[in-house]
Amino acid sequence: MDKAMIDYLYSELIITLVVFSLPGKRQCEITGFGCVGEEILIDFDNYYLEKKEVYINNGLLNPRQIKQLDRFAVYLEQFDGRDEDFYWDREVLENHPLWEELRIESAKLLKELFDVEYDIEIELTRKIKDGHMIEHLERKLVKKCNVRNRLVTPHNTAVSRHSPDGDVV
């Protein structure tokens, strides 16, 4: 597997964790049409459980992070085998206590795993082809800020904050 593919998969793993942590309406917006609840859970399987060895072998995740993500995978098992509305109904996704708990747990996990806060930008294009609506949704991971009080510009360049006396804060 080439570096570009590995980087793409790793970025999709982080996107998946960020999507878990977002409000239900935003999860729907980022995921697009379909069974949003099921899609975001499947993304974790695809981008973590099935690719964990790739991340380990390429030094992208350390043993502490693997342990945390493995614990999170066990936590996600409680989402298995629920009725269809639990995954399909956007109202349930936005308001069910279990989905809300997942948002909280995911936000905590992201802070533990990475020294950066992330957001996701989406670009949605729609066109009609042969009488059918075709929607293409592109997701891009964006670094918002460094947890240790560093800002990240729109070009993902870190900028340190300085106090009036010149110390980095």
N, C-alpha and C positions, 0 to 999 in steps of 0.2 A: 504494500500500500504506500503510495507516495505522500510526501509531506503535505501537499495541498489538501488531499483527502482527509488526512489525519487532523489537520487544523480545522477543516470544515466540520468533521464529526465532533470534535471537542467544543467548537463554538455552538453547535446544535445542542450538546449536553447542557451547556450553560444557559442557552436560551430556554430550554425545557425547564430548568430550575427556576429561572426568572418568571416564566409564564405561570408556574405553580403558585408563585408568591403574589401575583397580581389580582386585583378585584375581578369578579366574574365577568363583568361587561368587557373589560379589557382582554381577558382570556378569550372571549368569543371573538372580539375584533381581531386579535392576533392570529387565531386559529382559522377563522373564516367559516365557510359553510361546513355542515356535517355534525357529527357527534363529538362535540368539543370535549366533554369529560373523558370519553374513551380515548380520543386522539392524544390528549396531553399525557395520559397514563401510558399509552403505547409508546409515545416518544421517549419516556424514561427507559422503558425496556430496550428500545432500539439504540438509544444513544449512550446508555450506561451499561446495563446488564450484558448486552451483546458485544460491547466494544471495550469493556473494562481492561482487558489484557493489552489492547492497543495503547491505551493511555498509560498503563504501567510501563510497558516496554519502551515507550517514547519519552518517559520522564515527565508526563503532563500532570499526573496525580501521584502524590506521595502516600505512604502507608497510612498516615493519619487521615487523609482525605478519603482514601478507599474505605477505611473502617467506618467513617461517618456516612458515606454514601451507601454502604452495605446495610447499615442500621436503618437508613431512610428507606431502602428497598423493602425491608421487613415491615416498616411502618405502613408502606403503601399497600401491603397485602390486604388490609382491611377494606380497600376499595374494590376488591374482586367480588364477582358474583352478585352484584346488586341488580335491582330491577332496571329495565331500560330507561325509565324516566330519570333515574339518578344520573345517567350519562348524557341523555339526549335533551332533556328539558332545561333550557337556559335559565329559567326562573329557579329551578332546583340548584343548578350550578352556582348561581349568584347568591343564594340564601341558605342553603342547607348547612347546618353546623359542622358537618364533617368536611365539606369543601372549605369552609371558613377556617377550620383548624389546620387544614393542609396549607392554606396561604400563610398562616402564622409560622408553622413548622418549617416551611420552605424558606421564608425570609430569614429565620434563625440560622438555618443550614447555610444559606448563601453567605451570611456574615462570618460564620465559622470557617468556611472553605476558602474564601477569597478575601483579599485586602482591597477590593474594589466593589463599588456599587454599580449595577448594570441597569440599563433600560433596553427596550426593544423598539426600533423604528420599523414601521411597515410601509411598503409601497404596494398599493392595490391597483391593479389594472383590470378593466372589464371590457369585453368586446363581444359583439354578436357575430357568430359564425354559423352559417347554415340554419339560421333561426334559433340557435341555442346560445345562451349566455355562457361565456367562458370567463372565469375569474382566475387571475394569477396573483398570488400573494407572496411577496418577498419579505423575509424577515432579516433584520440586521441587528446584531448585538452592538450596543453602544455603552462605553464606559462613562458613567455619570460622574463619579468622584472616587477618590481614594479614601478609604475609611480613616486613615491616619492624617486627616485634615489636608489633603492635597486635592487640588482641582484638576479635572481633566478637560481639556478644550474639545471642541467638536471634532478636531482632527486626532483625538486620542493621544494628545501630547500632555504629559503631566506637568503641572506648574505648582511649585510650592508656595504656600502662603507665608509671608514674613510679618513679624511684629514690627512696630515702629523703630525698635532698636536693632533690627536686622536679623533677629533670631528666627529660624524656621519654627512655625507653630503647627 
